[in-house]
Amino acid sequence: MSKIITVILVTVLVVYLFRRMAQNRGEKGIQPPSDAKKKTVEDMVRCQVCGVNLPRSEAILSRGRIYCCDEHRQSDT
C-alpha cells in the first residue's frame, strides 16, 4: 500500500513541476513584441537636389521643398 501512495505522490509532484516549468517558460521565454518595440512604417521622401530617398523624419523641409542635408538646402537657393 505504501508503494502505491509513493507512486501517486511522485506522479503528482512530477506533473506539478512540469506545469510550473511550462508556466515559467511562457512568462520568460518567447513573448510577442510590445507596441514600443514594433517598427513603424514611415513615408519615404526624395531630396530635391540629389534625388536620394530618406524617411520623412530625417528630411529637412524648407520653403515647401525636401532636402537630405543642410548643404543641399543651402545650395538650392
DSSP file (Angstrom, degrees, kcal/mol; ACC not computed):
  #  RESIDUE AA STRUCTURE BP1 BP2  ACC     N-H-->O    O-->H-N    N-H-->O    O-->H-N    TCO  KAPPA ALPHA  PHI   PSI    X-CA   Y-CA   Z-CA
    1    1 A M     >        0   0    0      0, 0.0     4,-1.9     0, 0.0     5,-0.2   0.000 360.0 360.0 360.0 -39.0    0.0    0.0    0.0
    2    2 A S  H  >  +     0   0    0      1,-0.2     4,-2.1     2,-0.2     5,-0.1   0.818 360.0  56.8 -67.6 -30.0    2.8    2.4    0.8
    3    3 A K  H  > S+     0   0    0      2,-0.2     4,-2.4     1,-0.2    -1,-0.2   0.897 106.4  49.1 -67.2 -39.6    4.4    1.8   -2.6
    4    4 A I  H  > S+     0   0    0      2,-0.2     4,-2.4     1,-0.2    -2,-0.2   0.918 111.8  48.1 -65.7 -43.9    1.1    2.9   -4.4
    5    5 A I  H  X S+     0   0    0     -4,-1.9     4,-2.6     1,-0.2    -1,-0.2   0.901 111.7  50.7 -63.7 -40.3    0.9    6.0   -2.3
    6    6 A T  H  X S+     0   0    0     -4,-2.1     4,-2.6     2,-0.2    -2,-0.2   0.916 110.6  48.7 -63.2 -43.9    4.5    6.8   -3.0
    7    7 A V  H  X S+     0   0    0     -4,-2.4     4,-2.4     2,-0.2    -2,-0.2   0.907 112.6  48.5 -63.1 -42.3    4.0    6.3   -6.8
    8    8 A I  H  X S+     0   0    0     -4,-2.4     4,-2.5     2,-0.2    -2,-0.2   0.924 112.6  47.8 -64.7 -44.9    0.9    8.6   -6.7
    9    9 A L  H  X S+     0   0    0     -4,-2.6     4,-2.4     2,-0.2    -2,-0.2   0.904 112.6  48.5 -63.5 -41.9    2.7   11.3   -4.8
   10   10 A V  H  X S+     0   0    0     -4,-2.6     4,-2.5     2,-0.2    -1,-0.2   0.909 112.0  50.0 -64.3 -41.4    5.7   11.2   -7.1
   11   11 A T  H  X S+     0   0    0     -4,-2.4     4,-2.4     2,-0.2    -2,-0.2   0.923 111.6  47.5 -62.9 -45.4    3.4   11.4  -10.1
   12   12 A V  H  X S+     0   0    0     -4,-2.5     4,-2.4     1,-0.2    -1,-0.2   0.907 112.6  50.1 -62.8 -41.9    1.5   14.4   -8.7
   13   13 A L  H  X S+     0   0    0     -4,-2.4     4,-2.4     2,-0.2    -2,-0.2   0.907 110.8  48.6 -63.6 -42.7    4.9   16.1   -7.9
   14   14 A V  H  X S+     0   0    0     -4,-2.5     4,-2.4     2,-0.2    -2,-0.2   0.917 112.3  48.3 -64.5 -44.4    6.2   15.5  -11.4
   15   15 A V  H  X S+     0   0    0     -4,-2.4     4,-2.3     2,-0.2     5,-0.2   0.916 111.9  50.3 -62.5 -43.7    3.0   16.8  -13.0
   16   16 A Y  H  X S+     0   0    0     -4,-2.4     4,-2.3    -5,-0.2    -2,-0.2   0.927 111.4  47.9 -60.3 -45.9    3.1   19.9  -10.8
   17   17 A L  H  X S+     0   0    0     -4,-2.4     4,-2.5     1,-0.2    -2,-0.2   0.899 111.2  50.4 -64.5 -40.9    6.8   20.6  -11.6
   18   18 A F  H  X S+     0   0    0     -4,-2.4     4,-2.3     2,-0.2    -1,-0.2   0.906 111.7  47.9 -64.1 -41.1    6.2   20.2  -15.4
   19   19 A R  H  X S+     0   0    0     -4,-2.3     4,-2.2     2,-0.2    -2,-0.2   0.900 112.1  49.4 -65.9 -39.7    3.2   22.6  -15.3
   20   20 A R  H  X S+     0   0    0     -4,-2.3     4,-2.3    -5,-0.2    -2,-0.2   0.907 111.3  49.0 -66.9 -40.9    5.2   25.1  -13.3
   21   21 A M  H  X S+     0   0    0     -4,-2.5     4,-2.3     2,-0.2    -2,-0.2   0.903 111.1  50.5 -63.6 -41.3    8.1   24.9  -15.7
   22   22 A A  H  X S+     0   0    0     -4,-2.3     4,-1.7     2,-0.2    -2,-0.2   0.889 110.8  49.3 -64.4 -38.8    5.7   25.4  -18.7
   23   23 A Q  H  X S+     0   0    0     -4,-2.2     4,-1.4     2,-0.2    -2,-0.2   0.914 112.1  47.5 -67.0 -42.8    4.2   28.4  -17.0
   24   24 A N  H  X S+     0   0    0     -4,-2.3     4,-2.5     1,-0.2     5,-0.3   0.864 108.5  55.1 -66.5 -36.1    7.6   30.0  -16.3
   25   25 A R  H  X S+     0   0    0     -4,-2.3     4,-2.4     1,-0.2    -1,-0.2   0.888 106.6  51.4 -64.1 -38.7    8.7   29.3  -19.8
   26   26 A G  H  < S+     0   0    0     -4,-1.7    -1,-0.2     1,-0.2    -2,-0.2   0.845 113.8  44.1 -66.3 -33.9    5.7   31.2  -21.1
   27   27 A E  H  < S+     0   0    0     -4,-1.4    -2,-0.2     1,-0.1    -1,-0.2   0.872 128.5  25.2 -78.5 -38.1    6.5   34.2  -18.9
   28   28 A K  H  < S+     0   0    0     -4,-2.5    -2,-0.2    -5,-0.1    -3,-0.2   0.631 114.4  67.6-102.5 -16.7   10.2   34.4  -19.5
   29   29 A G  S  < S-     0   0    0     -4,-2.4     2,-0.4    -5,-0.3    -3,-0.1   0.478 102.6 -13.7 -83.2-137.8   10.5   32.8  -22.9
   30   30 A I        +     0   0    0     -5,-0.1    -1,-0.2     1,-0.0    -2,-0.0  -0.504  67.8 177.4 -71.6 123.0    9.4   33.9  -26.3
   31   31 A Q        -     0   0    0     -2,-0.4     3,-0.1    -3,-0.1    -4,-0.0  -0.947  35.4-102.6-125.6 147.7    6.9   36.8  -26.0
   32   32 A P        -     0   0    0      0, 0.0     2,-0.0     0, 0.0     0, 0.0  -0.399  51.8 -94.3 -64.7 146.8    5.3   38.8  -28.7
   33   33 A P        -     0   0    0      0, 0.0     2,-0.0     0, 0.0     5,-0.0  -0.327  40.1-121.6 -64.3 141.9    6.9   42.2  -29.2
   34   34 A S    >>  -     0   0    0      1,-0.1     4,-1.0    -3,-0.1     3,-0.8  -0.292  28.2-101.8 -77.0 169.3    5.3   45.0  -27.3
   35   35 A D  T 34 S+     0   0    0      1,-0.3     3,-0.3     2,-0.2    -1,-0.1   0.835 121.6  57.4 -61.5 -32.8    3.9   48.1  -29.1
   36   36 A A  T 34 S+     0   0    0      1,-0.2    -1,-0.3     3,-0.0     0, 0.0   0.810 107.0  48.1 -69.4 -28.3    7.0   50.1  -28.2
   37   37 A K  T <4 S+     0   0    0     -3,-0.8    -1,-0.2     2,-0.1    -2,-0.2   0.645  88.0 103.5 -87.3 -15.7    9.3   47.6  -29.9
   38   38 A K  S  < S-     0   0    0     -4,-1.0     2,-0.3    -3,-0.3    -4,-0.0  -0.421  74.3-122.1 -70.2 140.4    7.4   47.3  -33.1
   39   39 A K        -     0   0    0     -2,-0.1     2,-0.3     1,-0.0    -1,-0.1  -0.629  24.2-138.0 -81.5 139.5    8.8   49.2  -36.0
   40   40 A T        -     0   0    0     -2,-0.3     2,-0.4     1,-0.0    -1,-0.0  -0.738  14.5-118.6 -98.4 148.0    6.6   51.8  -37.6
   41   41 A V        -     0   0    0     -2,-0.3     2,-0.4     0, 0.0    -1,-0.0  -0.694  35.0-167.6 -83.8 133.4    6.2   52.3  -41.3
   42   42 A E        -     0   0    0     -2,-0.4     2,-0.1    14,-0.0     0, 0.0  -0.941  24.1-105.3-127.8 146.0    7.3   55.7  -42.4
   43   43 A D        -     0   0    0     -2,-0.4    13,-2.4    12,-0.1     2,-0.4  -0.389  31.5-138.2 -65.9 142.0    6.8   57.6  -45.6
   44   44 A M  E     -A   55   0A   0     11,-0.2     2,-0.3    12,-0.1     9,-0.1  -0.837  20.1-169.1-101.4 141.9    9.9   58.0  -47.8
   45   45 A V  E     -A   54   0A   0      9,-2.9     9,-2.5    -2,-0.4     2,-0.4  -0.861  17.1-122.7-127.5 163.1   10.6   61.3  -49.5
   46   46 A R  E     -A   53   0A   0     -2,-0.3    20,-0.3     7,-0.2     7,-0.2  -0.894  23.4-118.0-113.2 135.2   13.1   62.3  -52.2
   47   47 A C     >  -     0   0    0      5,-2.3     4,-0.8    -2,-0.4    20,-0.3  -0.468  17.5-138.8 -66.3 137.1   15.8   65.1  -51.9
   48   48 A Q  T  4 S+     0   0    0     18,-2.7    -1,-0.1    -2,-0.2    19,-0.1   0.710  97.4  39.5 -70.8 -21.3   15.2   67.9  -54.4
   49   49 A V  T  4 S+     0   0    0     17,-0.2    -1,-0.1     3,-0.1    18,-0.1   0.919 131.6  14.5 -95.1 -56.5   18.9   68.2  -55.2
   50   50 A C  T  4 S-     0   0    0      2,-0.1    -2,-0.1     0, 0.0    17,-0.1   0.636  90.0-127.1-101.6 -15.1   20.4   64.7  -55.3
   51   51 A G     <  +     0   0    0     -4,-0.8     2,-0.1     1,-0.3    -3,-0.1   0.553  51.9 153.2  83.6   7.9   17.3   62.5  -55.5
   52   52 A V        -     0   0    0     -6,-0.1    -5,-2.3     1,-0.1     2,-0.4  -0.459  41.9-128.2 -71.6 142.9   18.2   60.2  -52.6
   53   53 A N  E     +A   46   0A   0     -7,-0.2    -7,-0.2    -2,-0.1    -1,-0.1  -0.761  37.3 162.5 -91.6 137.0   15.2   58.7  -50.8
   54   54 A L  E     -A   45   0A   0     -9,-2.5    -9,-2.9    -2,-0.4     5,-0.1  -0.980  44.4 -83.3-149.3 157.7   15.1   59.1  -47.0
   55   55 A P  E >>  -A   44   0A   0      0, 0.0     3,-1.4     0, 0.0     4,-0.8  -0.315  39.4-121.1 -62.3 146.7   12.5   58.8  -44.2
   56   56 A R  G >4 S+     0   0    0    -13,-2.4     3,-0.7     1,-0.3   -12,-0.1   0.832 111.2  60.8 -58.8 -33.5   10.3   61.8  -43.7
   57   57 A S  G 34 S+     0   0    0      1,-0.2    -1,-0.3   -14,-0.2   -13,-0.1   0.749 107.8  44.5 -68.4 -22.3   11.5   62.2  -40.1
   58   58 A E  G <4 S+     0   0    0     -3,-1.4    -1,-0.2     2,-0.1    -2,-0.2   0.533  95.5 100.0 -96.0  -8.4   15.1   62.6  -41.3
   59   59 A A    <<  -     0   0    0     -4,-0.8     2,-0.5    -3,-0.7     9,-0.2  -0.377  69.0-130.6 -80.0 156.9   14.4   65.0  -44.1
   60   60 A I  E     -B   67   0B   0      7,-2.9     7,-2.5     9,-0.1     2,-0.6  -0.943  18.8-157.5-107.6 122.7   14.8   68.8  -43.9
   61   61 A L  E     +B   66   0B   0     -2,-0.5     2,-0.4     5,-0.2     5,-0.2  -0.894  20.1 164.6-104.3 122.5   11.8   70.8  -45.1
   62   62 A S  E >   -B   65   0B   0      3,-2.6     3,-1.9    -2,-0.6    -2,-0.0  -0.974  67.4 -15.6-142.3 124.7   12.4   74.3  -46.3
   63   63 A R  T 3  S-     0   0    0     -2,-0.4     3,-0.1     1,-0.3    -1,-0.1   0.841 126.8 -53.8  52.1  39.1   10.1   76.5  -48.3
   64   64 A G  T 3  S+     0   0    0      1,-0.3     2,-0.3     0, 0.0    -1,-0.3   0.528 117.2 109.2  78.9   5.9    8.0   73.6  -49.3
   65   65 A R  E <   -B   62   0B   0     -3,-1.9    -3,-2.6     8,-0.0     2,-0.4  -0.836  62.0-131.8-115.5 154.5   10.9   71.6  -50.7
   66   66 A I  E     -B   61   0B   0     -2,-0.3   -18,-2.7   -20,-0.3     2,-0.3  -0.879  23.8-179.9-112.1 135.4   12.6   68.5  -49.2
   67   67 A Y  E     -B   60   0B   0     -7,-2.5    -7,-2.9    -2,-0.4     3,-0.1  -0.929  29.8-142.9-132.3 155.1   16.3   68.0  -48.7
   68   68 A C  S    S+     0   0    0     -2,-0.3     2,-0.3    -9,-0.2    -1,-0.1   0.709  85.7   8.6 -89.6 -22.0   18.5   65.2  -47.3
   69   69 A C  S  > S-     0   0    0     -9,-0.1     4,-1.5     1,-0.1    -1,-0.2  -0.954  76.3-105.6-151.5 167.9   21.1   67.5  -45.6
   70   70 A D  H  > S+     0   0    0     -2,-0.3     4,-2.3     1,-0.2     5,-0.2   0.823 114.9  61.2 -68.9 -31.4   21.6   71.2  -44.8
   71   71 A E  H  > S+     0   0    0      1,-0.2     4,-2.2     2,-0.2    -1,-0.2   0.919 105.8  46.4 -60.1 -44.1   24.2   71.6  -47.6
   72   72 A H  H  > S+     0   0    0      2,-0.2     4,-1.0     1,-0.2    -1,-0.2   0.865 110.3  53.8 -68.6 -34.7   21.7   70.7  -50.2
   73   73 A R  H  < S+     0   0    0     -4,-1.5     3,-0.4     1,-0.2    -2,-0.2   0.927 112.6  43.5 -63.0 -43.3   19.1   73.1  -48.7
   74   74 A Q  H >< S+     0   0    0     -4,-2.3     3,-0.9     1,-0.2    -2,-0.2   0.853 112.0  52.8 -71.7 -34.5   21.6   75.9  -48.8
   75   75 A S  H 3< S+     0   0    0     -4,-2.2    -1,-0.2     1,-0.2    -2,-0.2   0.666  99.3  64.7 -76.4 -14.6   22.8   75.1  -52.4
   76   76 A D  T 3<        0   0    0     -4,-1.0    -1,-0.2    -3,-0.4    -2,-0.1   0.108 360.0 360.0 -95.7  21.7   19.3   75.1  -53.8
   77   77 A T    <         0   0    0     -3,-0.9    -1,-0.2     0, 0.0    -2,-0.1   0.478 360.0 360.0 -85.2 360.0   18.6   78.8  -53.2
